[in-house]
Amino acid sequence: MGSPYLSSNESIILSTNNVIVNTVPAEAILTNERLMLVDTRHAELRPQDIPFHAIETVTIGENSAADPMLSLSLVTGPGVTLSMGIVFPQQPKMRRVAERDEWANRLKELSIVTVREGGSKSVEILPPWVPGPLPDEAGEKAAPAPAAEAESKFRNPPLMPRKPREPASGNRTVSIAVVVVILVIALVAGIYLFAPSLLGTGGSPLQPATSVPTVFQTTIPTPVPTTILTPVMTAPATVTSASAAAPEIIIPQNGVWLLVKYNGPYSGTAGAPERIRRINETGTKAYQLSVRDEQILATIQKMDNTGGTLTVEIYKEGTMIKTGSVKAPKGTVSISADLRTA
């Protein structure tokens, strides 16, 4: 595994070249300032940089093959977290439990200290660590780092792959076609209205036809607005001062998301087999699931004895495909969805 370029005060704490991150074969490097993930299948992609202030929780467990696994909950936006699983695959007669535990302890210590000093901040996670096209799949190579980045904290910081941009030629072609259609319609309307007066001979000019000309209207496609879900937070009757407004939850237009809407505490699990994430939160939040075309299951239970409504919704590409709710004290919502037919 090649050595990354580090800043003058940065040093490597742990490194391994045989892990699986969300089904992607990867190398992992832990320094005293960040966690770096390298896709071993695409050498041209720069590493994914994960700062410690974006790590919300660190848990340990095993997958269905009994391989040690490390689960990270990463903050990717206001009230939005992403689950990232790091599996330590074991060969016959090999045990990597101690290695997993050492990674978990180091990440917990570094993230707790960083969040305590500067607070929690979000990070953007891009393909291949989440579903989506890679830069080389769209025919776009990674651009060199600009001069401003050369003066940053790291001598050659790992840059995340850029999202492929839509070619502009298609938009120009559509615009030109619309202009041509409008010009043709205007020309036809002018000939229809003024031709009788130009062609008339002697006496009074010919009168235009008595029928009402048809007015052609070009319809400009209206962009589909982004779906914005705003949870309604009901203040308890015993509160005497105005509570802080709940942040807006915006469900992205790509990926699979689970939205839990409830004022109180809840607990449960969600995801596909071998990629189940545990949920133990309070208040309305959205969680991205590392799944694609497969069967998923979400089971969420109220942890209090109130009669408030707990609602669980599953979204695919920004569209809600399944929902369920319960009002009974300590009630449970269990819903499933087949992403292959949704």
Sequence and secondary structure as in RCSB ss.txt:
>XXXX:A:sequence
MGSPYLSSNESIILSTNNVIVNTVPAEAILTNERLMLVDTRHAELRPQDIPFHAIETVTIGENSAADPMLSLSLV
TGPGVTLSMGIVFPQQPKMRRVAERDEWANRLKELSIVTVREGGSKSVEILPPWVPGPLPDEAGEKAAPAPAAEA
ESKFRNPPLMPRKPREPASGNRTVSIAVVVVILVIALVAGIYLFAPSLLGTGGSPLQPATSVPTVFQTTIPTPVP
TTILTPVMTAPATVTSASAAAPEIIIPQNGVWLLVKYNGPYSGTAGAPERIRRINETGTKAYQLSVRDEQILATI
QKMDNTGGTLTVEIYKEGTMIKTGSVKAPKGTVSISADLRTA
>XXXX:A:secstr
       TT  EEEEEEEEEETTEEEEEEEESSEEEEEETT TTS  EEEEGGGEEEEEEEE TT  EEEEEEEE
EETTEEEEEEEE    TT   HHHHHHHHHHHHHHHHHHHHHH        TTSSSS  GGGGT       HHHH
TSSSSS           SHHHHHHHHHHHHHHHHHHHHHHHHHHHHHHH  SSS     SS              
  EE       TT  S       EE  SSSEEEEEE SSEEEEEEEETTEEEEEEEES EEEEES SSSEEEEEE
EE SS    EEEEEEETTEEEEEEEE STT EEEEEEETTT 
